[in-house]
Amino acid sequence: MEKEEAHPFEELPEALVEEMLKQSNAIGDSLFQNFQELQNKRKELRAFLGHDIKKDRELGHSEIPTTCGVDGSYTIERLLSTDIIAIAAVAVEGLIPPSEKRYWPKPRHLSTILPVVHHDETGSIASGIMFEYELQLISKAPHDVIFLDGSLTTPLIRLNQAIEKVEVLTDNRLNSELLDSLQAILSSYKEICICIAGQ
């Protein structure tokens, strides 16, 4: 028995399809007009850019920046009478020039696994700890460029959310993991922000 040929637009109202096709024509016309404008200004744009563009041999030697990336994750396994939380952050170095002499001691990761009492806010605390781990690694990274997930404000927002939940969470092990290094973490965060502002 032959299969019927699939028609993806078969179920759509005909008026909707026609309206979308009309809109796509307008988009095509607009793109074509923009392209034509660029073609007409091509000589003018090339002359303008020609004053600022230099050949690579005219730029001289520049140092290759060293790089690393930092990211973290956490998971909560909900069991019958308790939760198991695993939290980790890891830093991975990019390509390092052979002339690089800076040394970054190992380990370049932080992790913890804790059995904790069930609570709805456990994820908020775990997220805060994960960002603490990331900031610890970032503050020790001897690199010119450090890639992190999210924005520079994300760790601060998550740490604030975690601190707000400390009072409602009864598990001291998780609270201790968050609060014990909080002062050092905030100092590291301040140092990172100062470095960025000074660039």
Buried (B, 14 or more C-beta within 10 A) or exposed (E): EEEEEEEEEEEEEEEEEEEEEEEEEEEEEEEEEEEEEEEEEEEEEEEEEEEEEEEEEEEEEEEEEBBBBBBBBBEBEEEEEBBEBBBBBBBEBEEBEEEBEEEBEEEBBBBBEBBBBBBEBBBBBBBBBBBBBBBBBBBEBBBEEBBBEEEEEEBBBBBEBBBEBBEEBEBEEBBEBBBEBBEEBBEBBEEBEEEEEEE
